């Protein structure tokens, strides 16, 4: 088909009226005329795209994004659709070159003028960690701040962030809360709470119906009775909000399963129906041999502990009485074969994980003796504000910048306030300043202090420490070798656990693990221990990759898995594990877990990509493509209905998708989306292997075969993995894009594609190890520019 003269003239006019380039070469318009206009003109508008109305104004973000998508669809071979006439390789290359060059120029110009990332503020998690490190306190501050919207999969992305009057008011409230805690501890001392609860004390009841443990033979025993709050212990209610170290003495399993364990949960809460929320403190892995188990957990005032066996495979004994009131009188549940968790008492102690009183005093008042500080209060105030502001603002601060905060404090002194009261007022203003709440970065290469902040917030989710600040002051942080050394130091520090948690929560959607509740009729043995174990499995696996610098292909497959006893039982493995040792590295060469290697078959990934009842190759396919393979999947065209699975399992979702793909506009995307989704269809919504759909897998047979977008056929998940473990470059770029989006606050830009190639090549020198990729990303201009 040839372009009607009037339409060709109109499109040429639009393409040539850009403020960025004088004109677009004729091959672009000719290519669009020949291969695109049949479906994307004013009449058809397939996928909502009308090329005749799309201006080539590359200063308009929306227009630029649409042209970028046109470029990507042609580059990937998704467009034109397979049923349409295909361009020759030379024709496609010419089109991409002629379209891409002016887009690169426009994108680079925007980066030079405005920066690749717009101004970004601290997320609520970053805010909490920063205030903790700045003051030495440990309150759950983020609970008092609004949820983050997020974009491109991450809360850190600037384009989705807001800073409204409402949020500023919340920051003021939270700053007051944090400073009141800090000054109170510094001036009055830390609260002390130490108490031992003998088993006989744990059966005391003040809540009406008894739901507590059994006291027998100097032990406290929790049984898997199905009533709500079974195992609650009112005696353990704490007097104040705070962190507590809870030590269970002599924990042992009663009537353990074949693995030698009884699994349970320790939670805290009010444990009453009017306030039923329970907070997970940790998993209890009770073995035959008694041992002490220690937990460190935040508890709210008047909340108590609830210990209960929570493995849904266990037989549940009757309550022993009517009306929901548990009675153990006249029964011997151990002799009757029921499983339980016994211990010989609980020791509880108030702790301060971020530092004791001396740490808080030092953070607020410096290293001098406090009584001498008020001898010259105005001078002391000025000095302490300067020290505090430099740490809070994460850079050197000028006298002019300090003036407003000093003025607030001095005014308080003239009104006969004490030095601590004056400092409180000044520090409050500092904690609500844009210099604290946002990243101060100018377009172009970052200065050393900005690099220090980016490194620290990327890997510690908090402010730079003294070593980073010293390097920044000395101008050393622009050196790649210094950055690489600091990356190792930061990742080897205990604070890197914040990064592992924060990054996996967002990148792999682990924070959404409890957004769906699996159907108890289909999955009766899925329990809170399994769910928590799934999250811990993924974090333990990612930590192993990071610590050992394992190759990026481990995202797809590996020769080992990380398991605890409860998860092994859930997966159906009879692999022997050491009882009581938590997560253990298990070699697949000696295991019965064929196909479980890698990240993609872990229970947490499989659960967050299902709805609790059914699976969808589309949902899982989009997740794997975007999060693992580095393929961006656009939203579906308007008016395209979702695929609804057959709840009986009589018709496979694959059959339904085949009809859906008859549409050309759908087929092009589904060529990319569906293959990994098909490969994972042997795994149900709770991560169990199945051969068929429906309850007990007796419905339509699962077909896990497919063809990759590049034309490589696979018969099942194992053969799909074999294809992608050979594509380290693709996996590296995909991960690097995710990590850079997270760590800079903006997705990788169109013009930065060559820089991504450099990251792939640099990390390839050490086998594309995960830590090597992170180092290459953090020394790249993508990271080191605003």
N, C-alpha and C positions, 0 to 999 in steps of 0.2 A: 504494500500500500504506500502511496506517496502522499506527502503532506499537501492538503489544499493550500493554494497560494496565500489566502488571507490568514489562515491559521499559522502557517510558517512565518509570515511577516510579523504576526502578533507575538509569537514566542521569541523570535529573534530580537524584537524590540525590548521585551522584558529582560532577556539575558544581557542585553547590551547597555542597560540603564543603571548599572551598579556604580556606587560611589567608590568602590574598591578597585575594580578593573575597568578598563575602557570598553572591552568587548570580550565575549567568549568566542573562541575559535569555532568555525563552522562545523567541525566534526561532532561537537556536543549536540548542537541542534539537529544535525542530520541523524545522529544515533537515536535521539529521543523520537524523532519523526518516524524512523523505521521500526523501532523495537518497543516503544513505550506508549505512544499516543493512542493506540487502539483501545487501551484499557484505562488510560489516565488523562482523558480530555474532559471537557466540561459536561459532556453527556454521560460518560461511563463513571468516572470518579471512583474506580475500584480502590478499596482500602482507604477511601476518603481523600485520595490524592488527585488533584486536578493540576496538571503541569501547565496548562494554559493560564492559570491564575497565580502560579507560583513565581514571585519576583526573585530575581537574582540579586537581592540586596543582602550582601554578606555581613552587613553591620546589624542586621535584624536577627536576633538569636533564634527566633522561630523559623525564619526562612533558612538560616544556615543549617539548623538541625534537619530540616526536611531534605536539603540538598546533600547533607552528609549521609542521610539514610539512603537516598538514591545511589550515592557512590558505593555505600556498603553492600547494598543488595546486588548491584552489578558485579562488584569485586568478588563477592562470595558465590556468585553463580545462581543465586536464588531468582534473579530476574535477568532476562525475560523468563517466564515460566517454561517448564520443559516442553509443553505442548505447542509453544510458539516458536517462530523462527529464531534460531540462535545466532548471535554475532560471532564472527571469526575471532580468534585469539588476538590478532593484530588490531582488529576494529575495537575490541573491548579495551585493550591496552591504551590505544590512542584516546578513547573516551575518558578513561580514568586519569590519564595524564592531563588532558586539557581541562577537565573539570576540577581535578585535585589541585593543580598549581595555584589558581586564584584563591581557592579555599584556604590553602596553606598560608598564603600571603596575608589574607584577611585575619586568620586565626592568630598568626604570630603578631600582627599589629595590635590586636586586642589584648594579647598577653602582655606585650610591652607597655601598653598604656594603662591597663587596668589590673594586670595580674591574672594568673591562670585560675586563681580561686578568689572569690569575693571575700569580704571581711567575715571572719568566723568567730563565734563566741565559744566559750567552754560549754560542753554538754553538762547535763546535771551530774553525771558520773565523774567527769573531769573536775567539776566544781567541788564536789564532795571530797575527792582525793586530794585536791590542791589545798583546801582548807584544813584537812586532816594533817597534811605534811607541813603546812605553814604554821599551825598552832599547836599540833601535838594532841589533838582531841580525836574522838572516834564516834561521833554521833551519826545516825543514818540520815544525813542532810538531804540526800536526793529525794527522799520520800516526801519532802515538803515543797518540791519544785515540780513544775508541769512536765508531763511526758514529752519526749522528743518525737517529732513527726518523722524525720528521716527521709532520705532520698538515695536512689541508686544502691539501696540495701544498707546504708549506714547512717547513724545518728549524727556523725561528725560533718556531713556534707552541708556546706554553707548555704546553698540555695534554698534549703528547706527550713533554715533556722529563722526564728523571729525573736525580737526583743521588744515586747510591748510594755505599756505602763503597768499592766497586771503582772507581768513577769518581773519587772523591776521592783515592784512592791513586795513580791515574794522573796526576791534576793535580799531586800532590806530586812525582812523578817528572819530569814535564815542566817544572815550575817549577825543579827542581834542574838539569835539562839546560840550560834557558835561562840561568839565572843563572851556571852554570859557564862557559858560552860568553861571556857578557857580562863577567864579572870577569876571565876569562882574557885576553880581548882588551884590556880596559882596563889591566891590569897588565903584560902581557907583550908586547902589540903584535899587529898583524894579520899573518897569514901572507902571504908573498909568493910568488907563482908566476907566472912569465912565461916562455914558451917558444915558439920558432918551430920548426915541423916542416916541413922541406923534403920535396918529393914522394918523394925516394928513401928518406927515413926511414919513410914511411908503409907501405912494403911489408915492413918487418921483421915476422917472424912467430915467435911463441913458443907457438902453440896447436895444433901438429900440422898438420891439413889447412889449406891456405892458402885463406882466404876474403877476402883483401884486395883493394885496387885494383890497377890496372896502372900501372907507372911507365914513361912513354914521352915522350921529347922534353921533358924538364924539367917534365912535368905528371903529376899523379896523376889517374887516370881510373877512375870507378866505372861498371860496366856492369850492366844489368838481368838478371843471372844468377839463376835461381830458387832456388839453395841458401840455406838459412837462414844469416843473419848475413853474407851477401855484402856487402862494403864495410866490414867492421870494420877498425879500425886500432889494434892493440895499443899502439903507441907513444904514443897519446893518453891512456892510462890515467892518471887523476889521483891525486895522493898523499894527498888528504884530501877529506872531504865538503865541499861548498861550492858557491857560485855562480861560474860561469866565463863570461867573454866569449870567444866563439869566432869568429874572423874567417877566412873562407875567401878567399884572395887569387886574383883573376883568374878567377872562376867563369865557365865558358862551356858552351854546349850543343854536343854533337856529334850531327850528323844530327837536328836538331829536327823536330818535326811541322809541319803547315801554319801553326800559330800562331807558329812561330819559337821554341818552348820545348821543354825537357825537364824534366819535373817529378820531384822526388825528396823524400825525407825525411831529416832528420838526427835520429838517435836515440842514446841512450846506454844502456849496460848492460854486464854481464859478457861478453855475447856468447858464451856456452857453453851446451851443451844441459842441463847440470845447473842452470843459472840463466838461463833464457831470457827473463826479463822485460826489455822495452825501454821506455824513457821518451822520449816525443816532445819534441824540442827545437824543431822548427819545420819548415816546408816550404821546399824548395829550388827556386827558380824560375830555372833556368838559361836564359839567352838567348844569342843568337849573339854579341853584343858582350860581351866579358869585363867583369866588375865584381866588387868585393868585396861579400861578404854577411856580415852580423854577426848572431850569435845570443847571447842571454844565457840560460843554462840552469843548473839545479841538477844537479850530478853527485855520485854517491856514490863513496867511496873505491874505487879500483881499477877503476872503470867506465871504459870507453873509448867512442869515437865510432864510429857506423856510418852511413856516407853511401851511399845507394843510389838509383838511379832507380826510382821506385815507381809509375809509370803502367802499369797492366795492359794498356793498348793497345799497349805497345811489344813488339816481337819480342824474345824471350829467346835469347841466344846459348848454345850448349852450353858446358859447363864446360871442355872442352878436354883432360880427363883422366878416368880412372876413379876410383871410390871417393870422389867428392865433393871432390877436391882440385883447385882451379881452377889452370889453367895458361894463360898468354898466349903461350907460346913458339911461334914460327912462325906466328902469326896476326896479322891486321890487322883488328880488328873494325870500326874506322871505315870502312875501305875496303869491307868487306863490307856496309855499310849499317846497322849496328846503332847505336842511340842510346845516348849516355852523358853523364855530367857530369864535366867536367874542371876542375881548379883548379891553382894554382901554389904551394900550401902552406897551412899552417894556423898562425895565431897564437893561443895560448891564454893567458889571464890570469885570475888569481883576483880577483874583485871583491866588494864589499860594498854591495849595493843600498840597504840601509836606513841606511847611514852608516859613516864610517870610525872609527878608534880614538878620535879626539877626540869624536865624537858619543856613543859609548858611555860614555866617561869622564864627559862632562857629564851624561848621564842617570843615572849611578850616584852621582857625587860632587859634582854641582853645578859652578859656574864657578870655584871657588877653586883655588889651586895645591895639588896633592895632598900634597906634602911637609909643608905647613903644617896639613893637616887633622888630623893626629894629635897636634898640640900640646895640644889639649884634646879628647881623644877622646870623653868622654861628652857634652859639649855639641854637638860636631860630629855625633855619632850621632843625637841628638835632632832636630837641625835637618834633617839629610838624610832621616831617616825621615818627618818631617812633609811635606817636599817631595815625596818619592816617593809617600807614601800619598795625598796630594791628587790627584796625577796618576792614580794607579792606581784610586782610588775615584771619580774623576770628579766631585768636589765638595769643598767645605770640610770639614775634619775637626776634631773637637773634641779637646781635651787628653785627655778621658776615653777617647775612641775610640782615640787613639794609644798609650795607656798599655801595653797588652799587647805591642805590637810593640817599644816602647822597652825594656820589661822584658826581652824575649828578648835584645836586643842588649847591654844593660848586663850581664846575667848572663854573656854570652860574654866581655865585657871583664874582668870580675872573675876569670874563669878564664884570663886572660892570652892571650886570642885577640887577633888584630890587628883594627884597625878594619874592613878589608874583610871579614874573616871574620864579625865581628859584624853588619855590614850585610847580608851574604849571608843569615844566619839570619833577620834581621828581614824582609828583602824576600821571602824564601821564604814566611813566614807571611802576608804581605800578599797574595801571588799566589794563596794558597789560601783567602783569606777570602771569606765570602759577599758582602762589600761589593765585592769585585773580580769574583767569578764571576757575580753576579746583578745585576739592575737594581733599585736601591732606589727604589721608588715607593709612595706612599701613595694610597689611594682618593681620587678627586676630581681636580681640575685638577692637572697636573704642575707642580712648581716649576721654576725656570729651569735648574737643573743637570740635572734629568731631561729637560727639553726638549733641552738641548745634547747629551745622550747619545743620545736617540732620533734626533735629526737626523743625528748623526755615524754611528751604527750603520746607519741607513737608507741613507745615501748614500756612506759610506766603509767600512762594515763594520768600524769600529774606534772607538777612543776620540776624544773631542773634542780639537781642537787648542787652542792658547793663545788664539786669537781667540774661539772659542766660549766658552771658560772665562771670559774677560774680560767678555763680554756677559752671561753667566749671573751673574757676581759683581755686575755693575751692575744686574741686574734688567731687562734689555732684551729678553729672549727671549720674553716674552709678547705682544710687539707683532707683529701679522701682517706689517707692512711689513719689520720686521727679519728675521723668519723667511724671507720671500720673498727678501730680499737674500742671506741666508746659503745658501739653496737654490741660487741661481745660482752663488755662490762655490764651494760644495762640488761641484756638478756640473761646473764648469769646471776643477777641479783634476784632476791626473793620478790621484789616488787614486779618483776616481769610476769608473775602469776596474774596480776591485774590485766596485762595485755592479753594473755592466753584466754582469760575468761571473757573480756570485753570483745575481743576480735572474733572469737568463735561464736559468741552469743549473737553477733550481728551477721557475720559472713555466712555462717551455717544455720542461722535462725534458731539457735539453741534456746534463746529466750522465749521462743514460742512453743516450747515442748509441752506445756500444759494448756495450750489454746484449745485442744480437742481432747475429749475423753473417749477412749475406745469403748465400743459397745460391749458391755459385760456379758451379754448372751453369746457373742461370738468369741470373745477373748476373756474368759473367766479368770485366767491366771495372770493377767496383766495387773500389776500392783504398784504402789508407790516406790517400792525398792527397785523394781525393774526400771521405772522411769528415771529415777535418780541415777541408777547405774549406767543407763544409756548416755546421759549427759557426761558423767565422769569418764566413761569409755572414750568418748570423742576427745575430751580435753587431755586425757592421758596419752592418747595416740598422737595428737598434735604436739604435745610436749616432748614425746619421744622423737618425733621428726625434727623438732627444733633443736633439742639437746644434741642429738647425734648427727645433725646436718644431713638427714636422709634425703635421697633423691625425690624430686617432685612427683615422679611416677607413683610414689606411695599414696598419693591422693586417690589413685584408681585401683591399685593392687599392691599387695605385700605378701611376704612369706611369714608374717606373724600377725597376731591380734593381741589386744589388751583386754583381759577378762577378769572379772571376779566370779565367785562361785554362783551367785544368784543369776548373773547374766548368762553364764555358761549353761545353767539349767534352762533358762528361758529359750536360748538358741537351740536347745536339744543336744548339747555336747556332753559327752561322758569323759571329757578330758580331765585327768586328775589335777587338782590345784591344791596348794598348801592351805589348809584351813586357817583363817584368821589373818591372812597376809594381804587382804585387799586386792587391788588390781595387780595382775601379773602378766608378764610378757609370755605368750604362748606361741610356739613354733607351729606353723600350719603343716609342716612336713610330717609331723607326728600327731596331727589332730584330725578329728572327724568333722571339721568345719570347712570343708571344701567350698571355695567361692566367697568366703567371708573376708578375705584380705582387703586392705585399702579402707578408704574413708566412706566410699559410696554405699557400702552394704552395712554400715553401722546402724543400730536400732534408732538412734536419735535422728539421723538423716531420713530414714525411712518413715519415721513417725511424723516429723514436721512436714513431710511432703504428701501426707494422706489426711483424710478427714475423720479418722477414728472408726469408720465403717468400711470405706471403699478406698481403692487406689485409682490413680489416673496417670497414664503415661504422659499426658500433657503437662500436668503439674510437676511431676518428677523430671520430665524432660526439660522443661524450662529451668528448673533449679540446677540440674547437672550442667546444662549448657552454659548458664550464666555464672554460676558459682565455681565450677570446676574447669570447664573446657574453654572459658573465655569467649563464648559466643553470645552477643547481645540479641535478645528476642524481643521484637516490638510488641506492643499490645495488640490484641485481635482487632480486626476491622469492625466498625460499628455495625450492629445488627446481627452479628454472628452468634448463634445460641451456644451455650455450653453443652458439653457432652454429659448426659446423665447416665450413670452406670445402671445396669440391670440389677435391681436389688436381690433378685432370685439367683443371680449368677448363671442363668441359662444362656445368656448371650454375652460373649466376651466384649470388653470395651474396645478391643482391637477391631472387631467387626463393625462397631458403630463408628469408629474413626475412619474406616475405609470409605464409608458413605460421606462422611464429613469432608474428606480430602478430595472428593470429586470436584469441588470448587477450586478453580485455578488460583484464586487469591489465597485460599487456605493451604493448598497443597505445597506451595513454595516454602512457607514457613514450617509446615509440619514435616517436610523432608529433613529439617534440622532438629526440630523439637522431639519428634517421636522416637527415634532410635534408642537413645539412652533410657527413655521411659519404658519402651518395650523390653529392653534388656533387664530392667529391674522388676518386671511384673511378677516374677516368681516369689517376690517378697510382699507380704500382706501389710496392713496398716500398723502393726506392732512389730514389724521386722522379722516375722517367722517365715520360713521357706514353705512354699505351697506348690502344688502341681495343677490345681484347679481352683475355680472361683466358687463363691458361695460358702455357706457354713460347712466346715469340715473339708473344704476343698473338693466337694463332690459335684460341682457345677461344670461349666464349660472349661475345657483344658486351656491352661496358660500357654501362649506361644511367645517365647522370649526372643525370637529371631528378628532380623531386620537388615537394613542396609544403611551404612553411614552416609552422610551428605557427599562424601568423596567417592562413594560407590563400592566401599568395602563391605561384603556380606558377613554377617555373624549369625551363629546358630543359637547362642545363648549368652548369658552374662560373662562367662569365662572367656569366650572368644571375643566378645566386645572389649573386655579388659585388655586382652592381648593386643588388640589394635591400638588402643590409646596409651598403653604403657610405652609404646615405641615413639610417642609424640611428645617428647620432653619439651621441645621448644614451644609447642602450643600450650601445654600445661603451665610452663613457666610464665609465658606472657599473660595467660589468664589469671594466674595467682598474683602476679606483680600488679596487674591492673586493679584487682580487688584491694590489695594491700595499699597501693598508692591512693586510691579513692578514700580509703579509711584514714590514712595517715596525713594526707594533705587537706582534706575537706572538699575535694572536687574530683570528678572523674577525669581520666586521661583525655587530653584534648586531641582534636583531629591532627594537628600539626606535630604532635609528639610521637607519632608512630616510629620514626627512626630512632628516637631515644629508647623506646621499648625494645627495639632490636638490639641496642647496645646492652641493655640489662640482660637480655636472654644470652647474648654472647659472653658477657662477663661472668655470669653465674655458671655458664657451661664449662668454664675452665676448671671448675671443681665438681662437675657432675650434676649440675642443677640441684644442689642441695638446698633445702628450705632456708637455712640460715644464710647461705650464700646469696640466694635470691633477695632476701631482705636487705642484706648489706649492699648489693648492687642497686637496689631500689633507693636506699637511703643516701647513696652517694651520687645519684643521678640528678641532672638538672631539673627533672620533673619534680623531685622532692625539694630541691634547693632553691627554687624560685617561688615567689609569692603566687 
